[in-house]
């Protein structure tokens, strides 16, 4: 691999001049700038970021863990993160955990070996001792979407309790009295908040929230499918279902279609995590839109603040959802 010394020799300038041109840290005449850039191109020179990181104690990289890149919600969050980090001249290293602790641990080890400057985490359900150790070690971390229980740390999340409340209230207002919840995995703050919102909306109208109308799943279409089949096998099946993410909603619709149950005439469905795809769905599905792009932006901005000011007070940002009626 060519070095900065090779570039300086080819361009007939000092290494200081080469560094000034590449890093834009000092004025260099147009003639010398052209010579340096031509030498860089001819030698196919790339700045050694590892060596630079050893000197500056910064790698200009951020590690981020999301549950599943196939979910449109997380793709929008990542886009918000990338746009903020790009402006700050940081690069993003991204991994999908599929909500498995072992995948989370594997990626955290990779991030440590890469010496990333900060972490953005959608934590997995389960024993998060490793994450707790990172927080205790005062690493630069922002928790996204899911607030860690019992830990004081920076976080950016949506008001999931309110999101569930407005979805279920909408279904009740349309005359439904048996409303089921297809929820994410238990043990996460976001899942607990949605259960609270579901129960609260039903209780407000003096309606029951029986456990048989509550299903937890791993956020996949298959989980939504299996939960809905169980609901339909009940003696008094629900007449409405709130599915808490886009993928599980597709599984709900597949189960209804397979059983010949009409939507919304027989069972009405509301989803969470809005998507442009829902505008062309048949049937048209109303949804609780979470500010996914804004969540990414706010998370990246908060992480940059933490990296610049490690001793600043922790901040919890909660974003408000809205109901998109179709």
C-alpha positions, 0 to 999 in steps of 0.5 A: 500500500502506498504511503504519504511519503510515496505521494510526497515523493511523486508530487515533489512536495513535503509530507506536510503539504500532502497532509494539508491538501488531503485534510484541508488543514492549511492553504496550498497553492493551486499548482501544488494541490494539483500535483498532490492530487495527481500523485494520489490518483496515480498511486491509488493512495488511500489515507490509513484511517487506522494509523490516523485513529491511533494518533487522534484517538478517533476513528470517525466511525459509529456502530449501529445495531437494528433488529432487521434491515428488511423492515422499512421502519428501520431503513428510514431510521438508518437514513436519518442517522446517515444524513446527520453523521455524513454532515459531521464526517462520520461513517456508519457501520451497521448490523442487524441482530434479528432480536437475538442476544448472540448476534448483538454480542457478536456485533458489539465485539466487532465494534470494539475491535474497530474502535468505533467512537460511539454506538446507536443501539436498538437493544435485544430482549433478554439479558443485557449484562454486556450493554449494562457494562458498556453504560457503566464504563461510560461509553458513548451510547444512545439507545434508539426506539427501546429504552433500557429498563433500569439504566440511566443513559441517552435515548430517543424513542417514540411514545408507544403507549400513546400510539397504542391508545390512539389506534385502539381508540380508533377501532373502538370508536368504529364500534369494535368491542373485541380488540386484539393486540399483536405485540412485539417480544416481551421484556422490552420497554416498547412492548410493555408500553404498547400493552399499557396503551391497549389496556388503557384505551379499552378500560376507558370505554369499560371494555375487557382486555383479556390475555387471550387477545394479547400475543407476543411475537418476534416482529416478523410476518410469521409471528403475525400470521401465527397470532392471528390464526390463534385469535380466529380459533377462539370461540369469540374471536376479535373483530379488530386487530392492532399489529404493532409493526409493518411486517407483523401486519402483513402476516395478520392479513395473510392469515385472514385471507387464508381463512376467508375472513374479510378485512375490514368487513369481518376483522378490521386491522390497524398497523404501526410503522407507516409505509408508502406501500400501505397507500397501494395495499388492498385493503387500505390499512390505517396506521400509527405513524412513528417519526422514523426518520426524525428518530434517526436524526435525533439519535445521531445528533444526541450521540454527537453531543455525547461524544463531544461532551462526555460529562453532559447530563443524560437526555431522553427524547420522546417523539410523538406518533400520529394516526394516519387514517386510510 
